[in-house]
Amino acid sequence: MDAEGKIEHRAKKTRREILEKKKSTENVIKAASLVKDHLSKFPQFRHYKRNEFHAHLDSGRGNKLTLATRKYIQNLLKLNMEAPYGSEWAAEEKIKRREMVAEEACYIFVHEILNEASELKGKNSVCRCVGPIVGFVHYRFVVEEEVPVVYVYELQLEPRVHGKGLGKFLMQLIELIACECGMGAVVLTVQRANRLAMDFYISKLRYTISAISPSRVDPLLGPEKSYEILCKTFDPDAQAVFEVR
């Protein structure tokens, strides 16, 4: 094979490898998205009982939310996020309302247990816990920069349950789900004005400002953006893409 033939052969091999990697990534995302209940792999996370707070967690999908649940999400989002978004909230709220009912939107709901007796198990060890929703996580399996990731769209808790360790507990669960499903990272967006959230993710959970965040991509124009993209990576491929080198 002459030099020209070798170059063409390498080019074809490279294209084939790129297509194979893309197909593999798509299959990983599809498999993760088809799982109906990601909590099923982590039964120890079904209940939370710390700091005088007791809760039951369950899973949901955006296209199967009840009207009451949709209204609850809308109200909690407005309560928690209107101030950090400021003048951008009116437009952002419309986007979030569409996002929350999409089929690909995965949820973990936190139900407060008000009566200890409600934790009784049925004959088949099915949890009978009931209680009002006091928070939720909205997450999705997506391809970001050619890497399969869990993207956390929302982590929202009622103000009265803040400071009980629940946010950290939920993010640990999301990270376990990400690893179980073969994702390379957990990625999320935080409003820069939301200083409590920024401190929570960076100082307490050891997330970092990603290399794909506006402030990293363009240090001159980045500060004009109202948000940062944070990440925690789990493999070398994701680390090479998302972490600042």
DATARA-V146797 format. One record per run of one state. SS is the DSSP state (A for helix, B for strand, O for the rest). FROM is the first residue (numbers start at 0). LEN is the number of residues. If there is no record, write none. Layout:
ss	from	len
SS	FROM	LEN
SS	FROM	LEN
This chain:
ss	from	len
O	0	2
A	2	32
O	34	3
A	37	4
O	41	1
A	42	3
O	45	1
B	46	4
O	50	2
B	52	9
A	61	3
O	64	2
A	66	33
O	99	6
B	105	7
O	112	3
A	115	4
O	119	1
B	120	1
O	121	5
B	126	1
O	127	5
B	132	12
O	144	2
B	146	11
O	157	1
A	158	3
O	161	4
A	165	15
O	180	4
B	184	7
O	191	3
A	194	10
O	204	3
B	207	2
O	209	4
A	213	4
O	217	4
A	221	3
O	224	2
B	226	7
O	233	2
A	235	7
O	242	3
